[in-house]
Amino acid sequence: MAVKADIEDGEEIDIALRVTGIDEWEHDAIAQKIQLEDIDNAAIDLTVFHNNEVANFEWQIGEWYLLENVVGNEFRGEMQLNPGYDLNVTLLDDPPAAVENDKLPGSEPSERPVDLSGERGSSGAAATTSDASDGEEFVSGSEVDGSSRPTADGGGKLLHQQPLSDGNYLLQFELGSLPELPVHEYELQATGSGGIDPDDFTNGIEGFTAKAANYYQSRIGSPVTTADASRRRIYATEKLHSTISIHGYTVKPVHQGETTLEARSYTNDGPLQEFVKQDVKRAVAGRFEVSGIDSIIEPTPQRTANSGLFEAYRKYKCRIRVDADGTVICGVNVAYHLESTFSAAEWVQRGHDIAEVTVEHDTDLYDSARTARVKEVIDMDYDDVLDGPGVPMSEYHEKHVEQDVIDSMRAGDPIIADLQYGSGEDSIFPQLLAYCKVIPTFDQLGRVDETFLNVIHNESRMKPEERFNVVTSFVDLLGPTPYFGFDPVPQPTNAGYREHQIRNRPNLRFGDGQTGFYGAGGLERKGYGVYKAPESFDIIALYPEDEEDDARPYVLSLLNKLADYDASPTAFDRDTYELSSEFHYSQHAQKASDYDAALIVVPDADEAAAADYDDPYPEFKRRLGQLGVPSQMISVDNLGNDNYRGNICSSLIGKAGGVPWRIDDVPGAVDAFVGLDVTYDHATKQHLGAAANVIMADGTILASEAVTKQAGETFDEDDVANVIKHVLEIFAEEEGRPPRHVVIHRDGKFYLDIESLISRLDKARDLIQRFDLVEIRKSGNPRIAEYDESNSRFDIADKGVAFHVHNGDHSYLTTTGGKEGSPGTPRPLQIVKRYGSTDLDTLAEQTYWLSEAHVGSLSRSTRLPITTYYADKCADFAMKGYLTKGSVIRGVPYI
């Protein structure tokens, strides 16, 4: 069951919470602060904005709700929640099963190394989210039938039982067909006089209807969901006979007749999908640990550390889709779920700092599953009297722990610490660390067992053959499902999607009109020269005095490389600086104000962190950014590394206003692209919105801008409008006319009122005749791989493979792959068209070629298009103080 400690900044989570208060705000953006608490009584605030769909939701104090796809937001050191784009709020019939009545006592080479060890969702996570929408409890490990261990290692044989043709496949499977479904429709009526008072239920009659549907489907064992919630209507696959009691009302289902739900109907798609989800969840219950179809965990570990301290379990996440023709599709991702086997007391005994480490009650010893954060180890005896209950701690524990365990603790000298179970000071209570286990974050795992961490990282990067085999075996275990009898075909399918292959062609233009496939192909192998050198390119090089012997020849080799690219500096100077204080670095940076670019050699980050001098990197970046001088940092560790010289030179040219290469042809007759992103500022506990770029149709950067602070992951509609105003101004200044067609890319989802934004843009049709609103989503997408029939195996697909959904508005696209393949299976992007007349083929091709336009790497394209990739970089630099916020930025100093 998810708790507050499981919430991660910027990540979606499903969590059950109880409303403790409602704070109405008089604010232009914020409508309410909903005060909540989790199953551990930890306080959490949900910020509701006026433009959220839940702005008018009627919360009821004291009720429990399941919040699905709610987004974590760390603000001023405290974790809060913001509504996500897909937020779904469900009133729960009863408190979650984990709630206890008894309380605890008292109640590319980057300029600096980048950690690319893994991504959340691919390498496992410490927490498991919960989905109580159907009333089923989480199945704990001790309750799982261990007689036959579900395993996902036999998929290879299953995959090849039937021949697959050569070609690309989505990692999704056909469960069966559900083109139509006869259901019973009921109206829910209260038997008491006066009917139902909407004020008794959160969200009024709609909340009452949802609660009743949950009651029935959990009790009769067959699918039930809402129909027309405002009219108290529900759909049931089987007849309902019994009355139920909700909040003192006796509710009777009154049969309204039978109806047939059709997959081809847009309004019927939701109920059909919900019915399938309930069936799939029941299909795996008892054989796996299940908290929802997006968290299905094998009951025994796949890998155990040699130290015995950590275990890794395979975790599956299913996504259900019912196509318009009734084909039921199940997409599956596989990752790792980590658990520790040692107690928090052992953590301390091994010499590790326990302060601020998150722990959970060890349910093999303790009867209450709760999560807390350790404040500090305290000097207290096990038989000391607790202030709240007024009894010794050992006596209090008799309600929670077996007596023999208590006796063994009393006989020793157990470690006791203050644990914080909520956000307030009154939520801090003493606890034996022997009764708790450390929640294994990657940081903690690395400190205790770096070897196992590396194993998990490597194994989580499954290559296509292994990934498809594992998932295929899991899908084979799903059927037949208990209600619909779906018996999945254990082979991946492209049903519901149309493949589109973007033709690989020399579409990057270099100097003298020459075209090539990628940066190194044009600049290195063909020697074409850059498309456009900076008009003024005065460079200064600065390096530490102690590194002059190594730095000087390397910098000179960079000058030779620039000459090879037909981008020689118009002037060059060099100087040394002493590794000392930030104030000295600022003075050296000031000397560079007359130059167009600076090359700065800096010590390795780890070395600087351990040294008695200040790290020069942030001060040079900050001061030069304020002066408007783009800088390229070179780590001392990279001096002499010839592999990086091309990337350094290409980046420096781009930062100084040059264009190493551009896209030769982008389809769609678009004039300009706009990239939008929101990046979190850990220093100020705020989000910084960034309309990070205005990009011409050929992929060349026109300008970037860092804009206002954002509340959560919301990009305010006014900010977007102001960005587009600047697009018009900047484009008109450059081209002498307004842009006729603009495509706006958002990194992730648009967290704003799309219809309102469209209405505002429609009023400017004389300036922008056409515009498209497109979301570039990075996570949760089905993998794509290429099947080789001759070798009977899956391999990494080529770049440029796209699958467009039938009768829908999204595509999956591989922007990396083939020779650029990662250690595992490349992750596709999802391209979602929110508005516009441009077809999916064209939107996918535009996105693909914009991923080839990144000038910071000669040999590898970016996974993201530079619209959103540069937006993120610009926002990150602005929040660190390396750029001036609110000003128009020319060039790409942030790459």
Secondary structure, DSSP 8 states (H G I E B T S, - for coil): ---GGG--BT-EEEEEEEEEEEEE---SSEEEEEEEE-TT--EEEEEEETTSGGGG----TT-EEEEEEEEEEEETTEEEEE--TT-EEEE-SS--TT--SS--TT----SS----S--TTTS-BS------TTS-----GGGS--SS------HHHHHTSS---SEEEESEEEEEE-SEEEEEEEEEEESSTT---GGGSTTHHHHHHHHHHHHHHHHHSS-EEESSGGGTEEEESS-----EEETTEEEEEEEEEEEEEETT-HHHHHHHHHHHHHHHHHHHBTTBEEEETTEEE-SS-SEE-TTSSEEEEEEEEEEEEE-TTSEEEEEEEEEEEEEE-SBHHHHHHTT---TT-EEEE-TTTBS---EEEEEEE----TTSB-TTT-SBHHHHGGGTB-HHHHHHHHHS---EEEEE-SSSGGGEEEEEGGGEEE---HHHHHHH-HHHHHHHHHHHS--HHHHHHHHHHHHHTT-S-TTT-----SSB--TTEEEEE------EE-GGG-EESSHHIIIIIS----SB--SS-EEEEEEEGGGHHHHHHHHHHHHHHHHHTT---SEEEEEEE-S--HHHHHHHHHHGGGSSEEEEEE--HHHHHHSSS--HHHHHHHHHHHHT--EEEEEGGGTT-GGGHHHHHHHHHHHTT-BS-EES--SS---EEEEEEEEEETTTTEEEEEEEEEEETTS-EEEEEEEEEESTT---HHHHHHHHHHHHHHHHHHHSS--SEEEEEEES---S-HHHHHHHHHTTTTT-SEEEEEEEE-SS---EEEEETTTTEEEE--TTEEEEETTSSEEEE--S-GGG--SS----EEEEEEE-S--HHHHHHHHHHHHT--TT-SS---SS-HHHHHHHHHHHHHHTTSS-TTSEE-S-TT-
